[in-house]
Amino acid sequence: METLGRLFEDTLRDVYYAEKAILKNLPKMARKASSPALKGAFEDHIEQTEGQVSRLEQIFDMLDKAPRGKRCPAMDGLAEEAAEVMHEAKDETVRDAGMLAAAQAVEHYEISRYGTLAAWADKLDMPDAADLLRATLQEEKDTDAKLSELALSEINIEAEEATGAKDSDRKKRSRKDAAE
C-alpha cells in the first residue's frame, strides 16, 4: 500500500470481513451458552453488529467503493479458538467462561481496529467516516465492559465453583483410594 488512503480502505475491508464473521459465529455461541445472561449478551450483540456492518457500508459508499471484505487471518484465528472452546469444554460453565473470553478477545481486536480507522479518517479529512467509526468504537468498548462485568459477577464464579467442586471430589477419591 502506497498511501494512507489505500491502507485505510484495506483495513476497512479487513474489519468488514471480521464483522461478517462475527455475525456468523454469534448465533452459534448463543446456542451453546448455558447462562441466560451470556446468551442474552450474545443475542444483543448480533443486532449491534448488524448496525456496525451498516456503518461500514456507509463508509464504503463515501469512498465510492463496493462493500467487500478482505480475509482477516486474525479474526479467523479468534473464531477458531472460540470453536475449540465450544467443542472441547466438557463442563457448560467452563464453556461459558471460555466463550466469554473468546468474545472479549474479538472485542479487543475490534477496539484496536476501529480506533486506528477513526484516527486515519481524521488524517484523511473524512469527518463523517470518523464519526461513524467512533460510534462503533464506543459500542465495542461498552460491549467489552458489559462482558467484563458478566465475567466477574457470574460466569467466572460459576465456572470456578463447578470445577472447584469437581477438583475437591477428585482429591477426596484419591485420598480414599490411597487409604485403602
N, C-alpha and C positions, 0 to 999 in steps of 0.2 A: 504494500500500500504506500503510495507516494504522498498522499495528503491526509490531513486530519479529517477532512470530509469523507474520504474513502474509508478510513478507519472507523469513523462514526457509523457509516452505512453498514459496514461489515459486522460491527459489534451489535448493531440494531438487528441484523438478520440472525445473529447468534442468540440473542435474548428472545427473539420471536420464536425460534425453534424451541428454546428452553420452555417458554410459556405453553406452547402447544404440547410438549412432552408432559408438562405438569398436569395439563387438563386430561391427558390420557391416564396418568397414574393416580391422581387423587381419588377417583371413584373406587379403584381397587383398594386403596388404603382405607377409605371409609368403610368398605365392606368388611375388611379384616379387623377393624378396631373393635375391641371388646368394651372399651369405655365409651359410654354415651357422649361424654363431653368431648373426647377426642374425635369420635365420629362426626359430631356436630361441627367441630373446628375444621375438619377436612371438607365437609359439605359446604360450609360457609365460604371456604377459600376457593371452591370451584367457581362460584358466582363472581367473586372478586377477581379471579384470574381471567375470566371471560371479559370483564371490563378492562383489564390491563392489556389483553390482546387487542381490544378495540382501540385503546390509546395508541398502541404501536402502529396499528393500521392507519390511524390519523397522521402519524408522523411519516409513514411511507408515502401517504398522499401529499404531504407538504414537500417531500423530496421528488415528487412525480415518479415514484418507483412502485412496482408491484410488491405487495407484502409477501415476501418469500423468506423462508427460514434457511439458515445455513447450519449444517450438522454441528452440534456442540458436544465435543467429547467430554467436557466437564459434566454437563447435565446427564449425558448417557451413563457416566460412571456413578453419579449420585442416584440415578434411577435404579441402576443395577444393585447398588448397596441396599436400597430400600427393598427391592425384590428378594434379595438374600435374607434379610431380616424376616420378611413376611413368610418365607418358605422354611427357614431353619429354626426359628424360635418355637420351642415346644410349649412354653407357658404363655398364655394370652397376655398377661400383664407385662411380661418381659418383651413380648412382641410389640405391645403398645409403646413401651419406653423406646424401643429401637426405631419404630416408625416415626415417633415424635422427634427423635434425634435426627433421623434422616430428613424429615421435613424442615427442621431448623437448619441443617446444612444447605438445603436448597434456598431457604430464605437468606442466609448469609451470602451465598453466591449472587442472588438477585440484588441484594442491597449493594454489593460492590459494583455490579454492572450498571444499575440504574444511577448510582451516584456518579460514576465515571461518565456515563452518557449525558447526564444533565450538565456536568461541567463542560464537556465538549460542545454541547448545544449552545451554551453561553459563549464559548470561544468562537463558534461558527456563526454567531449573531442570529440564533434561532430561538428567540424567547418563547414562542408558543410551544415549540417542541420541549424546551427546557421545563416549562410549567407542567406539561403532561408527564414528563419523566419524573419530576419531583413529586407529583401527586402519587404516582406508583411507588416511588421510593418510600414515601411516608406510609403507604399501606403495607409495604413489606416490613418496615420497621415495627409497625403496630402488630402485624401478624406474629413476628418473632417474639415480641413482648408477651403476647397472649399465649403463645406456645410455651415460653419460659415459665409463665405463671402456672399453666396447666401441669407442666412437668414437676414443678416444685410443690404444688398444692395437692396433687393427686397421683399422677402417673408413676413417677419415680418412687413415691412412697409405697404404692400398691405393689410394684414390681419387687421392691426390696423386701416387703413383708412376705410376699408369696415365696420368693426364693430363700429368704432367711428361715422361714418355717421348714422348707424342704432341706436346707443345709442342717438345721437342728435335728430333724428326723434322721438324716443320714449319720450324723455324729452319734446319736443315741444307738442306732443299729450297730454301728462299728464298735462302740464300747460294749454292747451286749454280746456281739459275736466274739470279741476278744476275751470277755469274761467266761465264756462257755468253754 
